[in-house]
Amino acid sequence: MEIGVCTFGDLGEHPVSGDAASPAERIAQLIDEAVRADEIGLDVFAVGEHHRRDYVVSAPAVVLSAMAARTRRIRLSSAVTVLGSDDPVRVFEEFATLDLVSGGRAEIMAGRGSFIESFPLFGYDLDDYDALFAEKLALLLRLREQETVTWSGRFRAAIDERGVYPRPVQPHIPIWVAVGGTPASALRAGSMGLPLALAIIGGEPARFVPFIEMYRASADQAGHHGDRLPVAINCHGFIADDAAHAADVFYAPYASAMNRIGAERGWAPTTRGQFDQMLAPSGSLLVGTPDDVTEKILSLHRLFGNTRLLLQMGVGPVPHDELMRSLELLGTVVAPAVREALAA
């Protein structure tokens, strides 16, 4: 199993200390995190795309290219590229360039986006939310396959025998479909034979088992051998040498971020009691000691048979020194333990 991290580049004041990194400081921290993840043998570093004050990354390919220049082995992915409000030609060109800079380590995690700010920002109608993604995903896949493209659709000017450059190092840049639990999205990914990245940010992971089964069945029906397709599970989590310390460090930034988003969406506030329930063996948070998190990763693998696990540790303004320690433990203790257990 591949093990890595994903981040949105959260900004804002720490709810207890009041400390806050500037955008420039946060970008520098993200690059340091990627460099350390590469040094300690993690497999993937993924960066989200948002167009809001509380996240620093609106251009993942730019940030990932800065990381590529200072890393050697780790794969570099978006998490996600909000494809419905972007131009697939430009997305392909940017990630092909990242692939050249990185020596063939670029990936695209394409999603519809859980935030909607980019749609009015770039002049798209939210009524076309799903149709935009479906059409642009089809074009992105065409661009990956063909150097010279002829294409027409509803939402973009037609392309008539035009070359799209540069071409990447990899013959095919991996394109994952990222989903948050919408059955139609899983069915689409399966029918197209594309790898699936499932974000589990609440509830009990076991309730998503039918979702993955549906994805693999859809792939089988389309002749893509669903049991052979890569599946990634993306979870919130944090690691420390002491379980109580891990929970205490992670809770305040996590709750502040979730409550800020929840206020926009009508969710009930996150309480410490709810948070502690999600720390249970059957809960969605991978927070605790290296042993705790190792066992939860293995439990997820028993549920889903996933080939990749990405841990989102910087939910809210988690102190950078604590986050770097969590990253260290993931790469030097948890990942080797997981690999050893799966090999056995």
Residue pairs with C-beta under 8 A, 6 or more apart in sequence:
1 297
1 301
1 306
1 307
1 308
1 309
1 338
1 339
1 342
2 43
2 44
2 75
2 232
2 307
2 308
2 309
3 42
3 43
3 44
3 297
3 308
3 309
3 310
3 311
3 330
3 334
3 335
3 338
3 339
4 37
4 42
4 43
4 44
4 45
4 46
4 74
4 75
4 308
4 309
4 310
4 311
5 33
5 37
5 42
5 44
5 45
5 46
5 310
5 311
5 312
5 313
5 327
5 330
6 44
6 45
6 46
6 47
6 48
6 77
6 79
6 234
6 310
6 311
6 312
7 30
7 33
7 46
7 47
7 48
7 79
7 312
7 313
7 314
8 47
8 48
8 50
8 55
8 57
8 312
8 314
9 26
9 27
9 30
9 47
9 48
9 55
9 56
9 57
9 63
9 314
10 26
10 54
10 55
10 56
10 253
10 257
10 314
10 315
10 316
10 317
10 318
11 20
11 21
11 23
11 26
11 53
11 54
11 55
11 56
11 317
12 20
12 54
12 256
12 257
12 316
12 317
13 19
13 20
13 317
14 20
14 252
14 253
14 317
14 319
15 252
15 253
15 255
15 256
15 316
15 317
16 252
17 319
19 317
19 319
20 317
21 29
21 317
21 320
23 56
26 56
27 56
27 63
27 66
29 320
30 47
30 56
30 57
30 63
30 67
31 63
31 66
31 67
31 70
32 324
33 45
33 323
33 324
33 327
34 45
34 67
34 70
34 71
34 74
34 76
35 67
35 70
35 71
36 324
36 327
36 328
36 331
37 45
37 74
37 327
37 331
38 45
38 71
38 72
38 73
38 74
40 327
40 328
40 331
40 332
41 331
41 332
41 335
42 74
42 327
42 330
42 331
42 335
43 74
43 75
43 308
44 74
44 75
44 76
44 77
44 107
44 308
44 310
45 64
45 67
45 71
45 74
45 75
45 76
45 77
46 76
46 77
46 78
46 79
46 107
46 109
46 310
47 57
47 60
47 63
47 64
47 67
47 76
47 77
47 78
47 79
48 55
48 57
48 60
48 78
48 79
48 80
49 57
49 58
49 59
49 60
49 78
49 80
49 81
49 82
49 113
49 118
50 57
50 58
50 115
50 117
51 58
51 115
51 117
51 118
51 121
52 115
52 117
54 257
54 260
57 63
60 78
60 79
60 81
61 78
61 91
61 94
61 95
61 97
61 98
62 94
64 76
64 77
64 78
64 98
64 102
64 106
65 97
65 98
65 101
65 102
67 76
68 76
68 98
68 101
68 102
68 103
68 105
68 106
69 101
71 102
71 105
73 105
74 105
75 105
75 106
75 107
76 98
76 102
76 105
76 106
76 107
77 106
77 107
77 108
77 109
77 174
77 176
78 95
78 107
78 108
78 109
78 110
79 109
79 178
79 197
79 234
79 310
80 109
80 110
80 111
80 113
80 178
80 197
81 91
81 108
81 109
81 110
81 111
82 111
82 112
82 113
82 115
82 118
83 91
83 110
83 111
83 112
83 132
83 133
83 136
83 137
83 140
84 112
84 113
84 119
84 124
84 128
84 129
84 132
84 133
84 136
85 113
85 118
85 119
85 121
85 122
85 124
85 132
86 118
86 122
86 136
87 156
88 136
88 137
88 139
88 140
88 143
88 156
89 139
89 143
89 159
89 164
91 108
91 140
92 140
92 143
92 144
92 164
92 173
93 164
93 165
93 166
95 106
95 107
95 108
95 168
95 173
96 106
96 165
96 166
96 167
96 168
96 173
97 166
98 106
99 105
99 106
99 168
99 169
99 170
99 173
100 166
100 168
100 169
103 169
104 168
104 169
104 170
106 168
106 170
106 173
107 173
107 174
107 175
107 176
108 140
108 173
108 174
108 175
108 176
109 176
109 177
109 178
109 197
110 133
110 137
110 140
110 175
110 176
110 177
110 178
111 133
111 177
111 178
111 179
112 129
112 130
112 133
112 185
113 119
114 180
116 126
116 129
118 124
119 125
119 126
119 129
120 126
124 132
124 155
128 155
130 184
131 154
131 155
132 155
134 188
135 153
135 154
135 155
135 156
136 155
136 156
137 177
137 192
138 153
139 151
139 153
139 156
140 175
141 175
141 192
142 149
142 151
143 149
143 164
144 172
144 173
144 175
145 172
147 163
147 164
147 165
147 167
148 161
148 162
148 163
148 164
149 159
149 161
149 162
149 163
149 164
150 159
150 160
150 161
150 162
151 158
151 159
152 158
152 159
174 195
175 194
175 195
176 194
176 195
176 196
176 197
176 230
176 232
177 185
177 188
177 189
177 192
177 194
177 195
177 196
177 197
178 197
178 198
178 199
178 234
179 185
179 186
179 189
179 196
179 197
179 198
179 199
180 198
180 199
180 201
181 198
181 199
181 208
181 211
183 211
183 214
186 196
186 211
186 212
186 214
186 215
186 218
187 214
187 215
187 218
188 218
189 195
189 196
189 215
189 218
190 196
190 214
190 215
190 216
190 217
190 218
190 219
190 220
190 221
190 222
190 224
190 226
190 229
191 218
191 219
191 221
191 222
191 224
192 222
192 224
193 219
193 222
193 224
193 229
194 229
195 229
195 230
195 231
195 232
196 212
196 215
196 229
196 230
196 231
196 232
197 231
197 232
197 233
197 234
197 308
197 310
198 208
198 211
198 212
198 231
198 232
198 233
198 234
198 304
199 234
199 235
200 208
200 233
200 234
200 235
200 284
201 235
201 236
201 284
202 278
202 284
203 284
204 282
204 283
204 284
205 233
205 235
205 282
205 284
205 299
205 300
205 303
205 304
206 282
206 303
208 303
208 304
209 303
209 304
212 231
212 304
212 305
215 226
215 229
215 231
216 226
216 227
216 229
217 226
218 226
219 225
219 226
219 229
220 226
227 305
230 307
230 308
231 304
231 305
231 306
231 307
231 308
232 306
232 307
232 308
232 309
232 310
233 300
233 304
233 306
233 308
233 309
233 310
234 309
234 310
234 311
234 312
235 284
235 285
235 286
235 300
235 309
235 310
235 311
235 312
236 254
236 284
236 285
236 286
236 287
236 311
236 312
236 313
236 315
237 285
237 286
237 287
237 293
237 296
237 311
237 312
237 313
238 246
238 249
238 250
238 286
238 287
238 313
238 318
238 326
239 246
239 286
239 287
239 288
239 289
239 290
239 293
239 313
239 325
239 326
239 329
239 330
239 334
240 246
240 249
240 288
240 289
240 322
240 325
240 326
240 329
241 289
241 290
241 329
242 289
243 287
243 288
243 289
243 292
246 287
246 288
246 289
246 326
247 275
247 276
247 279
247 287
247 288
249 318
249 319
249 322
250 287
250 313
250 315
250 318
251 272
251 275
252 316
253 315
253 316
253 317
253 318
254 270
254 275
254 315
254 316
254 318
255 269
255 270
255 271
255 272
255 275
255 316
256 316
256 317
257 315
257 316
258 267
258 270
258 315
258 316
259 269
259 270
261 267
262 268
262 269
262 270
275 285
277 283
278 284
278 285
279 285
279 287
279 288
281 295
281 296
281 299
286 292
286 293
286 296
286 297
286 311
287 293
288 296
290 329
290 333
290 334
290 337
291 337
293 311
293 330
293 334
294 333
294 334
294 337
294 338
294 341
297 309
297 334
297 338
298 338
298 341
298 342
300 306
300 309
301 309
301 338
301 342
309 338
311 330
313 323
313 326
313 327
313 330
314 323
